[in-house]
Amino acid sequence: MTRQSISLTAPNEEWLKNQVNAEEFSSKSEAINFLIKKARSQEEFYDFVRAKIDKGEKSGFVKKQTKEEMLAEFKKNLGDV
């Protein structure tokens, strides 16, 4: 594992200390690694969702409409149910 030196704002330093004191994490390093892993996972999820949206838009199914036009179409389709 590589060793890094980072600077933290006072509120972030306090939060880390509190997490370790409350035994949520065994060390500040563990907390930082957890937060980075969580951010990476979230980024991967966003990439997945973006890819699905792009695929849907490129399928030709989506029509370019304003919000108002879409709402009117949804309301019209509700009457068909």
GROMACS elastic network, one bead per residue, 0.5 to 0.9 nm:
[ bonds ]
;  ai    aj funct       b0    kb
    7    13     6  0.89437   500
    8    11     6  0.80791   500
    8    12     6  0.59962   500
    8    13     6  0.58394   500
    9    12     6  0.53178   500
    9    13     6  0.61710   500
    9    14     6  0.86295   500
   10    13     6  0.50819   500
   10    14     6  0.61201   500
   10    15     6  0.85934   500
   11    14     6  0.50683   500
   11    15     6  0.61310   500
   11    16     6  0.86692   500
   12    16     6  0.61880   500
   12    17     6  0.86081   500
   13    16     6  0.51782   500
   13    17     6  0.62302   500
   13    18     6  0.86444   500
   14    17     6  0.50917   500
   14    18     6  0.61456   500
   14    19     6  0.86492   500
   15    18     6  0.50940   500
   15    19     6  0.62239   500
   15    20     6  0.87691   500
   16    19     6  0.51082   500
   16    20     6  0.63475   500
   16    21     6  0.85773   500
   16    25     6  0.89258   500
   16    27     6  0.85345   500
   16    28     6  0.59970   500
   16    31     6  0.71737   500
   16    32     6  0.84053   500
   17    20     6  0.52641   500
   17    21     6  0.60337   500
   17    22     6  0.85013   500
   17    27     6  0.86442   500
   17    28     6  0.72465   500
   18    22     6  0.59358   500
   18    23     6  0.84108   500
   18    24     6  0.86384   500
   19    22     6  0.51755   500
   19    23     6  0.62063   500
   19    24     6  0.52349   500
   19    25     6  0.61238   500
   19    26     6  0.85786   500
   19    27     6  0.84913   500
   19    28     6  0.80749   500
   19    31     6  0.77593   500
   20    24     6  0.58567   500
   20    25     6  0.50660   500
   20    26     6  0.57720   500
   20    27     6  0.57279   500
   20    28     6  0.66123   500
   20    31     6  0.80624   500
   21    24     6  0.76459   500
   21    25     6  0.82444   500
   21    26     6  0.85319   500
   22    25     6  0.78126   500
   23    26     6  0.60927   500
   23    27     6  0.85915   500
   24    27     6  0.89164   500
   24    31     6  0.82720   500
   25    28     6  0.71817   500
   25    29     6  0.86844   500
   25    30     6  0.61238   500
   25    31     6  0.58300   500
   26    29     6  0.83692   500
   26    30     6  0.65523   500
   26    31     6  0.79645   500
   27    30     6  0.52361   500
   27    31     6  0.65463   500
   27    32     6  0.88238   500
   28    31     6  0.50868   500
   28    32     6  0.61885   500
   28    33     6  0.85943   500
   29    32     6  0.51091   500
   29    33     6  0.60728   500
   29    34     6  0.84896   500
   30    33     6  0.51717   500
   30    34     6  0.61129   500
   30    35     6  0.86880   500
   31    34     6  0.50812   500
   31    35     6  0.62489   500
   31    36     6  0.86904   500
   32    35     6  0.51444   500
   32    36     6  0.62006   500
   32    37     6  0.85725   500
   33    36     6  0.51336   500
   33    37     6  0.60664   500
   33    38     6  0.85280   500
   34    37     6  0.51239   500
   34    38     6  0.61186   500
   34    39     6  0.86455   500
   35    38     6  0.50442   500
   35    39     6  0.61678   500
   35    40     6  0.86191   500
   36    39     6  0.50702   500
   36    40     6  0.61525   500
   36    41     6  0.85871   500
   37    40     6  0.51141   500
   37    41     6  0.61666   500
   37    42     6  0.86174   500
   38    41     6  0.51091   500
   38    42     6  0.61748   500
   38    43     6  0.86219   500
   39    42     6  0.50708   500
   39    43     6  0.61568   500
   39    44     6  0.86705   500
   40    43     6  0.50436   500
   40    44     6  0.62470   500
   40    45     6  0.86975   500
   41    44     6  0.50874   500
   41    45     6  0.62923   500
   41    46     6  0.87297   500
   42    45     6  0.50547   500
   42    46     6  0.62452   500
   42    47     6  0.86441   500
   43    46     6  0.50809   500
   43    47     6  0.61870   500
   43    48     6  0.86212   500
   44    47     6  0.50649   500
   44    48     6  0.62078   500
   44    49     6  0.87389   500
   45    48     6  0.50080   500
   45    49     6  0.62477   500
   45    50     6  0.85612   500
   46    49     6  0.50953   500
   46    50     6  0.60161   500
   46    51     6  0.85195   500
   47    50     6  0.50616   500
   47    51     6  0.61289   500
   47    52     6  0.86760   500
   48    51     6  0.51899   500
   48    52     6  0.63651   500
   48    53     6  0.87773   500
   49    52     6  0.50857   500
   49    53     6  0.61986   500
   49    54     6  0.85870   500
   50    53     6  0.50865   500
   50    54     6  0.60850   500
   50    55     6  0.85271   500
   51    54     6  0.50817   500
   51    55     6  0.60876   500
   51    56     6  0.85827   500
   52    55     6  0.50783   500
   52    56     6  0.61780   500
   52    57     6  0.86468   500
   53    56     6  0.50589   500
   53    57     6  0.61465   500
   53    58     6  0.85668   500
   54    57     6  0.51213   500
   54    58     6  0.60743   500
   54    59     6  0.85517   500
   55    58     6  0.51804   500
   55    59     6  0.61635   500
   56    59     6  0.51898   500
   56    60     6  0.74324   500
   56    61     6  0.69388   500
   56    62     6  0.71658   500
   57    60     6  0.60835   500
   57    61     6  0.66978   500
   57    62     6  0.55586   500
   57    63     6  0.84539   500
   58    61     6  0.77243   500
   58    62     6  0.80131   500
   59    62     6  0.74960   500
   60    63     6  0.73337   500
   62    65     6  0.86974   500
   65    68     6  0.79213   500
   65    69     6  0.58247   500
   65    70     6  0.61820   500
   66    69     6  0.51707   500
   66    70     6  0.62606   500
   66    71     6  0.86325   500
   67    70     6  0.51297   500
   67    71     6  0.61280   500
   67    72     6  0.86444   500
   68    71     6  0.51133   500
   68    72     6  0.62102   500
   68    73     6  0.86381   500
   69    72     6  0.51549   500
   69    73     6  0.62112   500
   69    74     6  0.86639   500
   70    73     6  0.50707   500
   70    74     6  0.61512   500
   70    75     6  0.86217   500
   71    74     6  0.50746   500
   71    75     6  0.61655   500
   71    76     6  0.85496   500
   72    75     6  0.51514   500
   72    76     6  0.61282   500
   72    77     6  0.86336   500
   73    76     6  0.50086   500
   73    77     6  0.61244   500
   73    78     6  0.86026   500
   74    77     6  0.50989   500
   74    78     6  0.62045   500
   74    79     6  0.89688   500
   75    78     6  0.50906   500
   75    79     6  0.68401   500
   76    79     6  0.55166   500
   76    80     6  0.70847   500
   77    80     6  0.50929   500
   77    81     6  0.68920   500
   78    81     6  0.54582   500
